[in-house]
Amino acid sequence: MITQWFNKKLKVLSLLAGTLITALSSSAQAQLVWDGTTDSDWNTTSNNWDAGGGPGIAPWVNSNDAQFGLTGAGTVTATEAIIAGTMTFTDGAYTFEASGGSLSFTTLDTTGAASVGFNSVLAGSGTITSVVDGNWNGDNSAFTGTINHSSGSISINNANSLGTGTLNMSGGDLLSVNQSILNNTVTVNLTGGRIGGAGPGDQLRFAGAVNFNTGSTITIGNTVNNRTVAFESGSTFGGNASSVTIGRSTTFLRSGTNLTYTGDFNIQRTGPGDSVLNLGDGLDLTTNSNNINFNGSNNDRQRILEVTDGGTVTLDTISQNETTAGLVKLETTNSSTLNVNGVISGNYIDITGDGSGTTNFNAVNTYTGNTNVNAGTLVLDGTGSVNDSAEINVATGATLTNNSSVALTTSIVADGIVNGTGTIVLAAGNTLTGSGSTSLVTTIESGGTLSPGNSPGIFTNSADLNLEENSVVEWELIDNTAAGRGNNFDGVDVTGGALSIEDNVDFNLTFDLGTSTVDFTDSFWDSDQSWLVFDNSNSPLITDTTDIFNLGTISLDSLGNDFSVTQGALAFSQSGNDIFLNYTAIPEPSTFALFGLGLGALYFLRRKK
C-alpha cells in the first residue's frame, strides 16, 4: 500500500513539474527570479530559479524574463547561450561572465542593483539601461545593441568591452582601466557625464565616431588627475553641442581625426591637476568655428593648449579669464606650428614649448594681461598685434617676430630676440628693457623709456634706434667700478643703422637696485671715471652735441647716501661713434692746501731772486 501511494504521489509531482516546464517554455513573458548561490552557473539545467513554486525549484528556460535581487555580491556564469527577455534587478552586486556561453536579452535595466558588470559575456542586439557602477571587461564584441548610460561609473579594459553597437551617455562616468582603445565600430553619443582614465597611466582612446550632442554637458577627463583621453587617427569627433569641457587630464585629438564638431572647447581646471588639449597635425578648428575658452581662474593649476607632433594646427578665437600669470599656455614642440587667426581676449597668455615651435597671431588681440614668450617663437603676421597686453616678456632663448603692419607699442622685456619686418614705437608710459636684441627700427617717443639690461646688462639693436625729445634712458650701476660692462653697468650696442638722440632726452641713473654695493663714500669716487653707454657701429645723430643728454634723476647709493657726498660731477661725451658717461672727481681739501703751499713757496723764491 505504501509503495502504491508513493508512486501515485510521484506521478502527480512529475505531472505538475512537466506542466510548469511546458508553461514556462510556451510563454516568453514569464518572470523567473534568480535564487542561485553567491557564485552560480546560468544554464538550462541547474535549478537556480524561483518560478513561483519556491526557491531553486526550476532551471532556466530561454526567452523568459529574469529578475535578480539577492543581497550581496556574486558572479553569474553563463555556461551556454542564454537568451532572456527583460532583465531587471531589485538588489545585489552582480558580475556576469561566460564559460562556454553568452548572454543576450531584449532589455536589461540595472536600476535597483548595487552594481552590474559584464566580462566577455554580452551578445545579441538588445538594449541596456545602465544607471549603476560596473566593470565591463573583456571581449563583448558579440553585443551589437544599445547602451543607455545615465549615472554610475562604467569601467572598461578592452577595445570591445562595450560591444560593437551604440553607447548613448547622458551622465555618469566612462573610464578606462588601462590603455583601452574602443573598437571603431562603436558609436558613442554624449549629452552628459565624464569620460577619462581610471588610474595612473590609464588612457581612454576612441577609434570610431564620438558625437557631442546638443545639450551636452560632457567633460573629457576631470575624473581623476593626470589621465589621458585620445581621439585616434580615423576617429570622428562630432556633434553640435555648444561646448565640451576639457577637465583635469590630457586630451588628444590626433592627426587624422575627422573633426565635424561645431561647438567650443572649454579648457577648464575644476580640481587638482592640469587641463591639457593636445591638437594633431592638420586640424583646422576654423572650419566649424571651434573656439577655445580657458576657464577656471585664480588657482595654481595650468590650462594648456598644445601642438607637439611636428604639424600645423589652425584655430579661430581664444578667450580666457585667468588673472594669474603663467597658468594659461599655448605650447608648441617638435617644430610644430599653431596658427591663431581669430581674436584672443581676456587676460594672460604664455607662449611656451621646447624652443622649436612657432605660434602665429594674425588678428588684433584684445587680452590685457602679459604676453609671455617663454620658449619658441611668437609671430605677429598681417595686422596681428598684442598691444592691449600690459607687457610683452621675451625670455632668453625665445623669439618675438613682428611681421605685422602694426608696430609694437606696449612695454617689452626683451631678454630674447625681437625681430621681423615691423617696428617698435613706444610712447609715454612704455619701456623697452632687457639683455636681448632687436633688429626692428625702434623709436622711443616722448615719455617712453629705454632701460637696457636686466640688472644690469647689454641690449643690442641692429637697426635704427631713435630717442625722441623728452624720452628717457634708464641706466644702472651696481658696483664701485668702471669695468664689467653688461655685468656691473648697463650698455646699448647699436650694431646696425644709427643712434639718433634728439634734444632734451633725460638720462636717469640708478645705483641702489638688487644686489648693488655702490657706496658713494668709497675711494673709487675720489678719481675720474668713465663708462661706455652706447657702443655704435655708425656715427650717431645728436641734436645737442654739447650736453648730449639732460642729466635726470640720480638715486641714492646702496647704503642710502646721496650722490652729493662725492662732490663730483657727471657729464656725457662722444668719442668716435660712442657715447660715454663721465664722472669728474673734486680734489680733497688737503690737495688744495698743498697746492696753495706750493704757490706760496714759488712766490717766496721769486721774491728772493
Secondary structure in CASP SS format (residue, H / E / C, confidence):
PFRMAT SS
TARGET T0000
AUTHOR 0000-0000-0000
METHOD secondary structure of the structure
MODEL  1
M C 1.00
I H 1.00
T H 1.00
Q H 1.00
W H 1.00
F H 1.00
N H 1.00
K H 1.00
K H 1.00
L H 1.00
K H 1.00
V H 1.00
L H 1.00
S H 1.00
L H 1.00
L H 1.00
A H 1.00
G H 1.00
T H 1.00
L H 1.00
I H 1.00
T H 1.00
A H 1.00
L H 1.00
S H 1.00
S H 1.00
S C 1.00
A C 1.00
Q C 1.00
A C 1.00
Q E 1.00
L E 1.00
V E 1.00
W E 1.00
D C 1.00
G C 1.00
T C 1.00
T C 1.00
D E 1.00
S E 1.00
D E 1.00
W E 1.00
N C 1.00
T C 1.00
T C 1.00
S C 1.00
N C 1.00
N C 1.00
W E 1.00
D E 1.00
A C 1.00
G C 1.00
G C 1.00
G C 1.00
P C 1.00
G C 1.00
I C 1.00
A E 1.00
P C 1.00
W C 1.00
V C 1.00
N C 1.00
S C 1.00
N C 1.00
D E 1.00
A E 1.00
Q E 1.00
F E 1.00
G C 1.00
L C 1.00
T C 1.00
G C 1.00
A E 1.00
G E 1.00
T E 1.00
V E 1.00
T E 1.00
A E 1.00
T C 1.00
E C 1.00
A E 1.00
I E 1.00
I E 1.00
A E 1.00
G E 1.00
T E 1.00
M E 1.00
T E 1.00
F E 1.00
T C 1.00
D C 1.00
G C 1.00
A E 1.00
Y E 1.00
T E 1.00
F E 1.00
E E 1.00
A E 1.00
S C 1.00
G C 1.00
G C 1.00
S E 1.00
L E 1.00
S E 1.00
F E 1.00
T E 1.00
T E 1.00
L E 1.00
D E 1.00
T C 1.00
T C 1.00
G C 1.00
A C 1.00
A C 1.00
S E 1.00
V E 1.00
G E 1.00
F E 1.00
N E 1.00
S C 1.00
V C 1.00
L E 1.00
A C 1.00
G E 1.00
S C 1.00
G C 1.00
T E 1.00
I E 1.00
T E 1.00
S E 1.00
V C 1.00
V C 1.00
D E 1.00
G E 1.00
N E 1.00
W E 1.00
N E 1.00
G C 1.00
D C 1.00
N C 1.00
S C 1.00
A C 1.00
F E 1.00
T C 1.00
G C 1.00
T E 1.00
I E 1.00
N E 1.00
H E 1.00
S C 1.00
S C 1.00
G C 1.00
S E 1.00
I E 1.00
S E 1.00
I E 1.00
N C 1.00
N C 1.00
A C 1.00
N C 1.00
S C 1.00
L C 1.00
G C 1.00
T C 1.00
G C 1.00
T E 1.00
L E 1.00
N E 1.00
M E 1.00
S E 1.00
G E 1.00
G E 1.00
D E 1.00
L E 1.00
L E 1.00
S E 1.00
V C 1.00
N C 1.00
Q E 1.00
S E 1.00
I E 1.00
L E 1.00
N C 1.00
N C 1.00
T C 1.00
V C 1.00
T E 1.00
V E 1.00
N E 1.00
L E 1.00
T E 1.00
G E 1.00
G E 1.00
R E 1.00
I E 1.00
G E 1.00
G E 1.00
A C 1.00
G C 1.00
P C 1.00
G C 1.00
D C 1.00
Q E 1.00
L E 1.00
R E 1.00
F E 1.00
A C 1.00
G C 1.00
A E 1.00
V E 1.00
N E 1.00
F E 1.00
N C 1.00
T C 1.00
G C 1.00
S C 1.00
T C 1.00
I C 1.00
T E 1.00
I E 1.00
G C 1.00
N C 1.00
T C 1.00
V C 1.00
N C 1.00
N C 1.00
R E 1.00
T E 1.00
V E 1.00
A E 1.00
F E 1.00
E C 1.00
S C 1.00
G C 1.00
S C 1.00
T E 1.00
F E 1.00
G E 1.00
G C 1.00
N C 1.00
A C 1.00
S C 1.00
S E 1.00
V E 1.00
T E 1.00
I E 1.00
G C 1.00
R C 1.00
S E 1.00
T E 1.00
T E 1.00
F E 1.00
L E 1.00
R C 1.00
S C 1.00
G C 1.00
T C 1.00
N E 1.00
L E 1.00
T C 1.00
Y C 1.00
T C 1.00
G C 1.00
D E 1.00
F E 1.00
N E 1.00
I E 1.00
Q E 1.00
R C 1.00
T C 1.00
G C 1.00
P C 1.00
G C 1.00
D C 1.00
S E 1.00
V E 1.00
L E 1.00
N E 1.00
L E 1.00
G C 1.00
D C 1.00
G C 1.00
L C 1.00
D E 1.00
L C 1.00
T C 1.00
T C 1.00
N C 1.00
S C 1.00
N C 1.00
N C 1.00
I E 1.00
N E 1.00
F E 1.00
N E 1.00
G C 1.00
S C 1.00
N C 1.00
N C 1.00
D C 1.00
R C 1.00
Q C 1.00
R E 1.00
I E 1.00
L E 1.00
E E 1.00
V E 1.00
T C 1.00
D C 1.00
G C 1.00
G C 1.00
T E 1.00
V E 1.00
T E 1.00
L E 1.00
D C 1.00
T C 1.00
I E 1.00
S E 1.00
Q E 1.00
N C 1.00
E C 1.00
T C 1.00
T C 1.00
A C 1.00
G C 1.00
L C 1.00
V E 1.00
K E 1.00
L E 1.00
E E 1.00
T E 1.00
T C 1.00
N C 1.00
S C 1.00
S C 1.00
T E 1.00
L E 1.00
N E 1.00
V E 1.00
N C 1.00
G C 1.00
V C 1.00
I E 1.00
S E 1.00
G C 1.00
N C 1.00
Y C 1.00
I E 1.00
D E 1.00
I E 1.00
T E 1.00
G E 1.00
D C 1.00
G C 1.00
S C 1.00
G C 1.00
T E 1.00
T E 1.00
N E 1.00
F E 1.00
N C 1.00
A C 1.00
V E 1.00
N C 1.00
T C 1.00
Y C 1.00
T C 1.00
G C 1.00
N C 1.00
T E 1.00
N E 1.00
V E 1.00
N C 1.00
A C 1.00
G C 1.00
T E 1.00
L E 1.00
V E 1.00
L E 1.00
D C 1.00
G C 1.00
T C 1.00
G C 1.00
S E 1.00
V C 1.00
N C 1.00
D C 1.00
S C 1.00
A C 1.00
E E 1.00
I E 1.00
N E 1.00
V E 1.00
A C 1.00
T C 1.00
G C 1.00
A C 1.00
T E 1.00
L E 1.00
T E 1.00
N E 1.00
N C 1.00
S C 1.00
S C 1.00
V C 1.00
A C 1.00
L E 1.00
T C 1.00
T C 1.00
S E 1.00
I E 1.00
V E 1.00
A E 1.00
D C 1.00
G C 1.00
I E 1.00
V E 1.00
N E 1.00
G E 1.00
T C 1.00
G C 1.00
T E 1.00
I E 1.00
V E 1.00
L E 1.00
A C 1.00
A C 1.00
G C 1.00
N C 1.00
T E 1.00
L E 1.00
T E 1.00
G E 1.00
S C 1.00
G C 1.00
S E 1.00
T E 1.00
S C 1.00
L C 1.00
V E 1.00
T E 1.00
T E 1.00
I E 1.00
E C 1.00
S C 1.00
G C 1.00
G C 1.00
T E 1.00
L E 1.00
S E 1.00
P E 1.00
G E 1.00
N C 1.00
S C 1.00
P C 1.00
G C 1.00
I E 1.00
F E 1.00
T E 1.00
N E 1.00
S C 1.00
A C 1.00
D C 1.00
L E 1.00
N E 1.00
L E 1.00
E C 1.00
E C 1.00
N C 1.00
S C 1.00
V E 1.00
V E 1.00
E E 1.00
W E 1.00
E E 1.00
L E 1.00
I C 1.00
D C 1.00
N C 1.00
T C 1.00
A C 1.00
A C 1.00
G C 1.00
R E 1.00
G C 1.00
N C 1.00
N C 1.00
F E 1.00
D C 1.00
G E 1.00
V E 1.00
D E 1.00
V E 1.00
T C 1.00
G C 1.00
G C 1.00
A C 1.00
L E 1.00
S E 1.00
I E 1.00
E C 1.00
D C 1.00
N C 1.00
V C 1.00
D E 1.00
F E 1.00
N E 1.00
L E 1.00
T E 1.00
F C 1.00
D C 1.00
L C 1.00
G C 1.00
T C 1.00
S C 1.00
T C 1.00
V C 1.00
D C 1.00
F C 1.00
T C 1.00
D C 1.00
S H 1.00
F H 1.00
W H 1.00
D H 1.00
S C 1.00
D C 1.00
Q E 1.00
S E 1.00
W E 1.00
L E 1.00
V E 1.00
F E 1.00
D E 1.00
N E 1.00
S C 1.00
N C 1.00
S C 1.00
P C 1.00
L E 1.00
I E 1.00
T C 1.00
D C 1.00
T C 1.00
T C 1.00
D C 1.00
I C 1.00
F C 1.00
N E 1.00
L E 1.00
G E 1.00
T E 1.00
I E 1.00
S C 1.00
L C 1.00
D C 1.00
S C 1.00
L C 1.00
G C 1.00
N C 1.00
D C 1.00
F H 1.00
S H 1.00
V H 1.00
T H 1.00
Q C 1.00
G C 1.00
A E 1.00
L E 1.00
A E 1.00
F E 1.00
S E 1.00
Q E 1.00
S E 1.00
G C 1.00
N C 1.00
D E 1.00
I E 1.00
F E 1.00
L E 1.00
N E 1.00
Y E 1.00
T E 1.00
A C 1.00
I C 1.00
P C 1.00
E C 1.00
P H 1.00
S H 1.00
T H 1.00
F H 1.00
A H 1.00
L H 1.00
F H 1.00
G H 1.00
L H 1.00
G H 1.00
L H 1.00
G H 1.00
A H 1.00
L H 1.00
Y H 1.00
F H 1.00
L H 1.00
R H 1.00
R H 1.00
K H 1.00
K C 1.00
END
